[in-house]
């Protein structure tokens, strides 16, 4: 059985709340107590339970990546394959999990996003292309989580960000 914070507290000789403060990176703890807890964590090879953490905190640390193409098409496209690799590498570095969602139906995308937001499963969304219908953004904007779109976004939204290139201008520059 995996060690719990109660086991860490017992081995470190501190309270469960002290262990919790160390795990949550709070500063109101003495350096000596922090060191005892960190040694106990290492000794017991403790790994936090993501589900338990999500239930008692602000949810999972995950980012949803939405592709309007099939998984095979997305992974097989050199551009999107490289983008997915970069997203997952940076997410892992920052302690986030990535949920890949493929769909061809904007209404279904919105429903899935809203469901995961309400369940506190995601902290942000990355869309691999702009949807044809931007009402999607207005709905997501009300949840106060960042939405990054690879592509053009026409409207103005508080939490929707666009990463785009000037394909037309770049094409002209290449031919000059």
C-alpha positions as CSV (number, residue, x, y, z in Angstrom):
1,X,0.0,0.0,0.0
2,X,1.2,3.5,-0.9
3,X,2.3,5.7,2.0
4,X,-0.1,8.5,3.1
5,X,0.4,11.9,4.7
6,X,-0.3,10.2,8.0
7,X,2.7,7.9,7.4
8,X,4.9,10.9,6.6
9,X,3.7,12.7,9.7
10,X,4.5,9.7,11.9
11,X,8.0,9.1,10.4
12,X,8.8,12.9,10.5
13,X,7.4,13.3,14.0
14,X,5.2,16.2,12.9
15,X,1.4,16.8,12.5
16,X,-0.6,15.9,9.4
17,X,-1.2,19.6,8.9
18,X,2.5,20.3,8.8
19,X,3.0,17.6,6.1
20,X,0.1,19.2,4.2
21,X,1.7,22.7,4.4
22,X,5.0,21.3,3.0
23,X,3.2,19.4,0.2
24,X,1.3,22.6,-0.7
25,X,4.4,24.7,-0.6
26,X,3.2,27.0,2.1
27,X,5.7,29.2,3.8
28,X,4.3,29.2,7.4
29,X,6.6,26.3,8.5
30,X,10.0,26.2,10.1
31,X,13.0,25.1,8.0
32,X,13.6,22.2,10.4
33,X,10.1,20.8,10.2
34,X,10.2,21.2,6.4
35,X,13.4,19.2,6.2
36,X,12.0,16.4,8.4
37,X,9.0,16.1,6.2
38,X,11.0,16.1,3.0
39,X,13.3,13.4,4.4
40,X,10.3,11.3,5.4
41,X,8.8,11.8,1.9
42,X,12.0,10.6,0.3
43,X,12.4,7.7,2.8
44,X,8.8,6.5,2.2
45,X,9.0,7.2,-1.6
46,X,5.7,9.1,-1.3
47,X,3.9,10.1,-4.5
48,X,0.9,12.4,-4.2
49,X,-2.4,10.9,-5.3
50,X,-3.7,13.3,-8.1
51,X,-7.3,12.3,-7.6
52,X,-7.2,12.9,-3.9
53,X,-5.5,16.2,-4.4
54,X,-8.1,17.2,-7.0
55,X,-10.9,16.5,-4.6
56,X,-9.4,18.6,-1.8
57,X,-8.0,21.5,-3.8
58,X,-8.7,23.5,-6.9
59,X,-8.9,20.4,-9.2
60,X,-6.6,18.6,-11.5
61,X,-3.6,20.2,-13.1
62,X,-4.4,19.4,-16.7
63,X,-4.6,21.3,-20.0
64,X,-7.1,20.2,-22.7
65,X,-5.8,20.2,-26.2
66,X,-8.6,20.2,-28.8
67,X,-8.1,19.1,-32.4
68,X,-10.8,19.2,-35.0
69,X,-9.0,16.6,-36.9
70,X,-8.7,12.8,-36.2
71,X,-5.9,11.7,-33.9
72,X,-4.3,10.0,-36.9
73,X,-4.4,13.1,-39.0
74,X,-3.2,15.4,-36.2
75,X,-0.3,13.1,-35.2
76,X,0.6,12.4,-38.8
77,X,0.9,16.1,-39.7
78,X,4.5,17.3,-39.1
79,X,3.3,20.8,-37.9
80,X,0.7,19.5,-35.4
81,X,2.9,16.7,-34.3
82,X,5.7,19.2,-33.4
83,X,3.1,21.5,-31.7
84,X,1.8,18.6,-29.6
85,X,5.3,17.5,-28.7
86,X,6.1,21.0,-27.5
87,X,2.8,21.4,-25.6
88,X,3.3,18.1,-23.8
89,X,7.0,18.7,-23.0
90,X,6.2,22.2,-21.5
91,X,3.1,20.9,-19.7
92,X,5.2,18.1,-18.1
93,X,7.9,20.5,-17.1
94,X,5.3,22.7,-15.4
95,X,3.6,19.8,-13.7
96,X,0.5,19.6,-15.9
97,X,-1.1,16.6,-17.6
98,X,-2.5,16.9,-21.1
99,X,-5.9,15.7,-22.2
100,X,-6.2,15.4,-26.0
101,X,-9.7,15.8,-27.3
102,X,-10.6,15.2,-30.9
103,X,-13.9,16.2,-32.4
104,X,-15.5,17.4,-35.6
105,X,-18.5,19.0,-33.8
106,X,-18.2,22.4,-32.2
107,X,-21.3,21.9,-30.0
108,X,-19.8,18.6,-28.8
109,X,-16.5,20.3,-28.1
110,X,-18.2,23.0,-26.1
111,X,-20.1,20.4,-24.1
112,X,-17.0,18.4,-23.3
113,X,-15.0,21.5,-22.4
114,X,-17.8,22.8,-20.1
115,X,-18.1,19.5,-18.4
116,X,-14.4,19.2,-17.7
117,X,-14.2,22.8,-16.5
118,X,-17.2,22.3,-14.1
119,X,-15.5,19.1,-12.8
120,X,-12.3,21.1,-12.2
121,X,-10.5,18.7,-14.5
122,X,-8.7,21.4,-16.6
123,X,-7.0,24.6,-16.0
124,X,-6.7,25.8,-19.6
125,X,-7.5,24.9,-23.2
126,X,-5.3,24.9,-26.3
127,X,-7.1,24.7,-29.6
128,X,-5.1,23.4,-32.6
129,X,-7.2,25.5,-35.0
130,X,-9.9,28.1,-35.0
131,X,-13.5,26.9,-35.0
132,X,-15.8,28.3,-37.7
133,X,-18.2,29.5,-35.1
134,X,-16.8,31.8,-32.5
135,X,-19.8,31.6,-30.1
136,X,-17.7,28.8,-28.7
137,X,-15.3,31.4,-27.3
138,X,-18.0,33.5,-25.7
139,X,-19.3,30.5,-23.8
140,X,-15.8,29.5,-22.6
141,X,-14.8,33.0,-21.7
142,X,-17.3,33.1,-18.8
143,X,-15.3,30.4,-17.0
144,X,-12.2,32.6,-16.5
145,X,-9.7,30.0,-17.8
146,X,-7.2,30.7,-20.5
147,X,-8.0,29.5,-24.0
148,X,-5.2,29.6,-26.5
149,X,-6.1,29.2,-30.2
150,X,-3.6,28.4,-32.9
151,X,-5.2,30.4,-35.6
152,X,-7.1,33.6,-36.1
153,X,-9.7,34.8,-33.6
154,X,-11.9,37.6,-34.9
155,X,-13.7,38.7,-31.7
156,X,-12.5,40.3,-28.5
157,X,-12.5,38.0,-25.4
158,X,-11.1,38.4,-22.0
159,X,-9.5,34.9,-21.7
160,X,-9.1,33.8,-25.4
161,X,-5.7,34.3,-26.9
162,X,-4.6,33.8,-30.5
163,X,-1.3,32.5,-31.9
164,X,-1.4,33.1,-35.7
165,X,0.8,33.8,-38.7
166,X,0.3,36.0,-41.7
167,X,0.2,33.2,-44.3
168,X,-0.6,35.6,-47.1
169,X,2.1,38.1,-46.2
170,X,4.6,35.3,-45.6
171,X,3.8,33.8,-49.1
172,X,4.4,37.2,-50.8
173,X,7.7,37.7,-48.9
174,X,8.9,34.2,-50.0
175,X,8.2,35.0,-53.7
176,X,10.0,38.4,-53.6
